[in-house]
């Protein structure tokens, strides 16, 4: 059993039950006293205390307040307050429990007394909190709980709202009205809740009456005042004029009505009127995005008023923009300066960059860094001045590899992987549009989006007879002929390779099995291609013949009898080629290619060490595509060109793209 709290110990010390007294008597009773005598004495003692507390409570009862002054009764008895509430016996008291008070008879004193009692004793006396609170407030337990909940979150009902409206019509101030409804925190809270309830019950109250609201004539009059006096950013003259015209209306209702008219109707009408005036006078306000020079000019014009009333009409005439646009732009810039602590630094960087650009049509970021007091990278990241930036599109005739290497070196130095580059800083460093920088970086990394335009361009270049090397150079600085050829045959034109059906594949297999060893392999390929008339199936026949001949016993035996290691060594040394060996031995070229790869794998270990991987990564970082795998293999010394290419394509490139 958990230990009792202090208030519980005090309560139980003063309201000991018969069982507790019996236990105490068993411990300290005289030997001659019997148990029955102890029980009788304990019961008599408990009844005596209850009678004394109840009698004292009856004397402390105040008919005016409707409840007992328990603080005075506890002080008179010398007992804790909670103990007195515990021992009070309602059956012996002459005080009648009062019903739940109405809203109008619930005073602030009652509210504070109930709140203080619950706050100081809630949870200290267990589940008897609300019973004791009812005894303290002279209420039933359920009524006490309802009264407490009602004071915690008071809602204005339609009847209460109508009563408040009648009091206001009789000239009662909000402070006096708050004295009549003390359950609300203050007169301002009561005022706001009344207006909120009035807007909810504007259609009608329970008794059929309607709350005071703006009539159509009053609304039209307010609209005229708004159209005559309103200027963007200056609402006070409108409020004062409407309050002078309707002296009986609350200030809050006037503000709400004027705001609704201004922001729902007035702004559009005022803008249209300003546009008509500008058109009549021959002046046309500018529209669109604000430049940095315009923003700086606007800030200087506003600063000239030195905290006084701002004449947005004069500023509008100087800027060539509408007054409302100037007001909105200045407000946004002011809020951004407060929200962004680096705004002043960004303004200083912009000013210095603009000054240098105007002097020499170029920006020395090192000088900007020294002038502002920030690092060069910070200046590049926060600078917003972008006047004179050039575009950068890929043209094979004018493409500068030096410029591309300069951009890649900047990214590698300041944004090493896996950190993504800040292309705003890259754009400022290269003084090129950010979108063009992003597009160029992707092209240098080998990323190319095959759009419909790119596909059509590829088809036109192939139709003119251009080789894949020339096409790769025209499309991207990092393209290889093999990649363009693979895309051309597999993706750009699906009809270039039409898959064969199961019956067609079986016909090709039959031709291979019937003529293997009797006819050269290239003749067998011609016989199989003659089965189909369309070019797509003829191209697919090449793969089918190669696959069938690779697993055929005749060609497997012929290739097993050849000196495969010597052939692979000759091919790697450049003495012969795969195609020449395949034609000389009359075997599929796939067998020769596989033998060369296995010979390389046997010569060099397949596992990559950390040093070898770092050498490969360093070579890839410092060189541009297309990579010369033979040079990379010579640099590493323990890997073949094929192993280097597979390591990069299967692991390193995928890891770089997934970061």
N, C-alpha and C positions, 0 to 999 in steps of 0.2 A: 504494500500500500504506500503510495507516495506521501511524503511529509506534508503536513498542513501548512498553509500560509499563515502569516501573522494575524490577519483579520479573522481567519477561520479559528485559529487558536483562541483569540480573544472572545469570539462569539460563543464558542463551546465552553470556555471557562466560566462564562456568566450564565449559560443556559444548560447546565449539566443535566443530563437525563437521569432517570432513576437507575438505570443500569450502571452508569458511570459512578454514581454515588455509592451504589452497592459494592462496586469493585474497590472504591476508595475505603469503604468501611471494612471490607474484608482484610485490607492491608493494615489499617491503623485502628480498628475498633477495639474497645476494651474487651477483655475475655468474658465479662459477665453479660454483655449486651448480645441479644439474639439477632438473627438475620431479619426476622419480621419487624423488630423495632427499628432496624436500620432502614428497611424499605419504607416504613411509615414516616420516619424522620426525613428521608430524602424527598419523598413525594410532598410532604408538607413544606419543605424548603423551596422546592420548585414552584409549587402553587403560590407560595408567598411572594416570590420574585415576580411571577407573572401578574399577580394582582397589583403589586406596587407599580410595575411599569404601566399597566393599563390605567390605573387610577391617575398616575402622573400625566399620561398622555391625554386623558379626558380634561384635565385642568389646563393643559397647554393647547387645547383646540381653539382655533380662531374661526368664528363663524363668517367673518368678512372674507378671509382667504379660502375658507372651505377645506382646510386641512390642518394638521397638527404641526406645531413648531417642535420638530424632533430634536433639533440642536439644543434648544433650551431644556427639554426634558432629559436628554442624555447628560447635560451638564449638571442638572439638579440631582440626578441619581448617581452620578459619578461612574457611568458605564459607557462603553463604546456605542456609537450610533447604530452600528449593525446589530450589536447585541440587544439593544432596546427593540429594534424592529423584529428580531427573532422572538423575543419574549412577549410581544404585544398579542393579547387575546381578543380578537374582534367580537367573540361571543359574549364577553363580559363588559364590553365597552358600550357606551350610550351614543357613540358617534356613528352616524349613518354614512355608508359609502356613497359618494356623489357620482352622478352619471358622467359620461364622457363630455367634457366641455365643448361647446361649439367654437367655431373659429373666432367669433367676435368677443367671446368671454375668455379667451386664452391669452393671458397677458405675457409680457416679456419676462417678468419675474418667474412665472410658472415654467416657461420654456427653459430659462437658464437653470432653474432648480433641478428640473428633470434631466437636462443634459449633464450637469455637473455630477449628479448622483450616479447616473449610468456610467459616465466616464471614469469615476473614481472607484466604483465597486463592481464593474462588469467583469465577470469571470472569477472574481475573488470569492464569491459565495456560491459557485456552481450554478445549478439550474434554478436556484431560488432568486436569481437577480430580479426578474420581472415581478415576482410575488412581493419581494421586499420593496421594489420601486412602487408597486401599487399601494402598499401600506404607507410608504413615505409620502406619496402624492394624494392619498385617500381616494384611490381609484381601484376599480377591479383590475385584475392582472391583464386580461385581454384589452380592456380600455386603455390601460397605461401603455401597453405595447403599441396600440393604434395611435395614441397621441404622440408617442415618440417618433414613429415612422412618419406621421403627418408633418411634424415640425422639421424633420430631416430634409424632406423634399416636398415643398408646398406647391401645389398646382392651383392655378386660378381657374375656377369653374365658371361657366357662363353666368350663374347667379352672382358670384363674387365680383365678376367683371362688371356686371350691370350696377351692382352696389357702388363700386368704386367710381363708375361714370357719374352716378347721381351725386355722390359726394363732391366730385370735381365740378359739377354744374352748380352746386351750392356755394362754391368758392373755397372749398377746403384745400389747403396746400398739400403738397406731397409729404412734407414733414409731419403735418398733423394726420394725414392719412396713414403714414407709417406707424404713428402711435396707436391708431385703431387696428392695424394689422401688424403686430410686432413680431410675427414669426419670420418675417423676411429680414435679411441681414441689414439692409439700409434702405433709405428712401430711393436711391438710384436703382437698386435691384428691383424694388417694387415697381418703379416707373417702367423699367425695361420689360419686366414680366407682364405688366398691364398692356403695353403696346403689342407685345407678342401675342397675348391672348386676344386682344381686340382684332388683330389681323386674322386670327383663326376663326373667331366668331362673327366676322363681319357680315356673313349672310343672314344671320338672325340668331337671337338668343332663345332660351327655353320658353320664355313667356311671350315670344312673338315680337319683341321690340328689336330694333336695329341699332347698332353702335354708330357713333358719329364717324363719318368718313367724308372724303372729298367729293363734292358734287361735280358734275361735268362742267358747270360754269366756273367753279373755282379752279378746276384743273386747267381749263383753257386760259384763265387769267394768269396762273403760274407759268404756263408755257410761254405766254407773251413776255412775262418778266425775264424768263430764262433767255429767250431769243434776243432780247434787247440788252441785257446786262452781262450775259455769260461770256467769258473769255477763257481759253484753255489755261488751267492751272490756277484760276482765281474764282472760287465758289462763294467766298464770304459776302461780297456785295449782293449776290442773288439771295442768300439766306436772309440778310437784313431787310431787303426789299419785300420779300414774301412775308416775313414776320411783321413788318410794318403794315402791310396790306391786310393780314389776317391776325389781329392781335390776340385773339382768344385761342389760337392753336398752339399746342406744345411745340417746343423747339425741335424735339426729336421727330415728330410727325412732319414738320416742315423740311428737315434735312432728308428724311427718307423720300418724300415726294419729289423734291428737287433733284435728288440723285437719280431717281428712276427716270425722270424726264431727260436729264442731261445724258445719261449713259445709254438710254434706250432710244431716244429720239433726237435729243439736242445736238449731240456730236455730229451725227450724219447731216442734219440740216445746216448746222453752222459751217461744216466743211463745204457743203454744196453752195451756200451763200458766199463763202470766201472764194470758191472757184469761179462763181459767176462775176464777182467783183473784179477778180484778177483778169478774167477774160474781157470784161468791159473796158478796163484800163489798159489792155494790151500786155499785161504781165502774166506770165505763166509760171506757176510754182513747180519746182523740180520734184521728181519722185524717184524712188528706187533706193538702192543701198547707199548709206552714208560712207564717204571716204574719210580717211584719217585727217586730211587737211580740213574738211568741213567740220569734223568733230572738234578739232583743235580751235577752229575759228568760233564755233558755238560756245565752247568753254571760255574763251577770251571775252566774248560779248557778254556772257552772263556774269563773269567776274567783274566787269566794269560797273555793275550796279552795287557792288560792295555790300551785299546783304539786304538791300532795300527791295522795294517792290519792282518786279521784273516786268518790263514792257515787252511782251511776247510779239506784239504786232510790229514793233520796230525791229526786233531781232528777225522776225519773219521776212521783213522787207530787205534786210541786209543779207540774209542767207539765201533768199530766193526760194524758200520752202514755206509750207503752211505753218501757222502758229502752233497748231496741235502737234504736228510732226516734230517741231523744235522742242516743244515741252516734253514730249514722250522720250525723245532721244537724250535730252539732258537728264531726265529722271533715271533712265536705264544706265547711263554712264556713271551717275552718282552712286547708284546702288551697287554697281560692279566694283567701284573703287572701295566701297566699304567692305564688300564681301571678299575681295581679292587683295591680300596684303602686298602682293607683288605688282600691283597696278602702277604705283609710282615708278618702280624700277622699269617696268615695260614702257611707260611713257618716256622715260629718259633714254632708253635704248632706241625707241622709235625716232625721237628727235635727233639723236646723234647720227643714226643711220640715214635719215633724210638729209641732214646737213652734208654728210660726206658724199651721198649720191648726187646732190645738186652741184657739189664742187668739182667732182672728177668722174661722174658717171660710174662709180664703183664704190664698194664699201670695204674698208680695211677692218675686219672684225677684231683684229688684235688691238687696233687703236680704239675701237668702240669699247672693248673690254677694259682698257686702261682708263678711259674717260669715265665710264659708269661705275667701275669698281666691282664688276662681276666677272666670272670666268667667261671665256669665249663661247663655250658650249651653252651656258645659261643665256647669253645674249642671243645666240642663234635660236634658242627654243622659245623665248618670250617676245622676240621682235615681230611686230605685225606690219611693218612698213613693207609694201610689196610693189612699189611703183617701178615699172621698167623690167619686170621679170619676163624672160623669154621662154618660148616653147621649145620642147626637145622631142622630136620624132625621129624614128630610125630611118635613115637613108643610107644605103650601102656605099654610095659615092662620097658622101660628106661625113660619114660616121667617124668620130674621133675616139680611137681606143684609149688615148691618153686621158681624155675627159672622163670616160667610163671608169678607168682605173683610179682616177682621182676620187670619184664618188664612192667606189667600192672601198678604197683605203680609208676614207672618212668614216664610213659605216662600220668597218671592221675595227677601227681604233676606238670609237666612242660608243658603239652598241654591239659588243661581242655577243655571240649566241650564248644562251637562248633569249637574250634581251631583244625585244622587237625595236627596230629603228624608229626614231621620231622623224617622220618625213617632213614635218614643218621645218625642223632644223636643217635637214638635208636640202630642202628647197631653198632656204636662205643661204646656205653655204654655196650651192651651185648657182644661185640666183636664177632658178628655173621653176616653172609651175610644179606644184607638189604632185599633181596627177601624172604629169609626164615623168617625174622622178620615180614614182611607184611603178609605172609601166616599164620604164627602162630597167629598173632593178629586177623585175620579174623576167624580162627578156634575157638579161645577163645571167640569171640563175637557171635558164633553160625552160622557164615556164612560158607557155605560149597558148593563147586561147584561139582555138580553131572556130572562128565565127563564119557565118555564111559568106561574108566578103572575102575572108582569107581562103576559104575553099574555092570560091570562084576564081580568085587570083591564081591559086595553084593550078587549077584546070587550064586557065588561059596560058600560063607559062609553059605547061607541058604540051599544050597544043601547038605552041610556037616552036617546039623542039628543044627547049632549054633542058640542060642536064640537071640532075638533082643537086649537084654541088652549087651550081649557079642559083637554083631556086632557094636553097638553104641560105645562101649569102644575101639574097634579096629579102627574105622573110625576117631573119633574126640574126644577131651577131653570134649567138651561141648554138645555132642549129648545125647539125651534121647531115650529110647526104643520106646516111642510113636511116636516120629518124624521119626525114621527109619521105623517103621511099616507102618506109613501113606504113606511115600514115596514109600515103597515097593509095597503097594497095589494099589496106585493111579497113580504113575508116572513111576517108574522103569519098571513095567510090566503092560501095559494097558490091556492085555488079562486077567489079574486076576479079572477084574470086567467089564464084557461086558454089556453095557446098553440094557435094554429090549425094544422091540418095543411096540407100542400101543396095538396091539392084544395080545401080551404076558402078558402085564400088566393087561389087562381085564380078561384074563384067571385066573391069580393069584387072582384078586379081587373076581371073582365068587367063587373060592374055599374058600376064607375067609368068605364070606357072607353065603355060604351054610353050613359051619361047625362050625360057631361061637356059642359057648355055648354047642355044642354037643360033640366036640372033643377037647382035650387040645391044647393049642396054639402051643406047640412044635411039636405035631403030624400034625397040619395044615401046619407048616413050612416044615415038611418032605414031605407031599403030594404035596406042591407047588414046592419043589426042584426036585421032581421026574418027573416033566414035561419036564425037560431039561437034556440033557446028558453032555454038556460041563461044565467045572468048572466055567468059567466066568459068565455064566448066573445063575448058582446056587448061586454064591456069591451075585449077584445083586438081587436075589429073597429075600434074607434076608431083605434088605431095603424096598422092595415093600410090603412084609407081615407086617413089623413093621408099615409102614405108613398106610396101610389099616386097621389094627386092632386098631390103635390109634384113628381113627375117627369113629370106628364102635359103634353103640348105645349100644350094649351089654357090651362091655368092658368099655365104659365110665360110664355106670350105675354101674357096679361092682366096679370100682375104686372110684366113688363118695360115695358109701356106706362104704368104708373103712376109718379107722381113719388115715388120711394122715399125720397130724402133728405128731402123735405119731410114725408113721413109719419113717418119716424123722428124728425125734430126735433119734430113735434107730440106724438109719444108720449113723448119724453123730457121735454118741457116740461110734460106732464100735461094737455094739451088733450084728448086722446083716449086710447083704450086699444087694445091689440092685438086683443082680441076684437071691438071695434066696427069696426075697420078691416077685419078679415077678413070680417065679415058684410056690410059695405057693398060691398066689392069682390068678394065671393064667391070668395075664395082661401083656401088652407089657412093656419091661424094660424102654422104653422112658418115659412112664407116671410116673414111680417111680423116674427117674432122674430129670424130670421137677419139681416134687413135692419137692424134696430135695432142688433144687436151689431156688424155691420160698420161702421155709421155711427159708432158709438162708437170702434171700433178705428182708423178713419181719422182721427177728430178728435184722439185722444190717442195718443201713441207707445206701441208695444207693449212695448218694452224697459224694464225697471225699473232705475233707478239705485240706488246704495247709500243715498242720502238718502231716496228714496221708500220703499224697503224698511224702513228704520229707523223712519220715521214710521208705517208700517202696523204694525210690531211694537210700537211704543210704544202705539198706540191699542188694540191687542188686549190688551196687558198691563194697561192701566189701565181697561178697560171689561169688563163682563160680557156674557155672551150673553143674548139674541140681539143680534148686532152690527148697527148701523145703517150699512149700506154707503154710503148717500147722505152721511151725516155724515163718514165716513172719506174719501170722494172729495172732499168739500168741503175737508177738512183738507189733503189732499195737493195738490189743485188741478190736477194734470196727469194724473189717472187717473179713469176712469169708475167708477161703483159696480159694474158687472159685472166690470171688470178687477180691482178690489180683492177682490171675492168669489172670483174664479177664482184669483188669486194666493195668497190665504190657503188655499183648499181644496185646490189642486193641489200647492203647494210647502211653504208654512210649516207647515200642520197636519200634513202627512206627516212633515216633518223633525222636528217636536216629538215625534211619536209614536214615531219610530224611534230616538230618543236613548236 
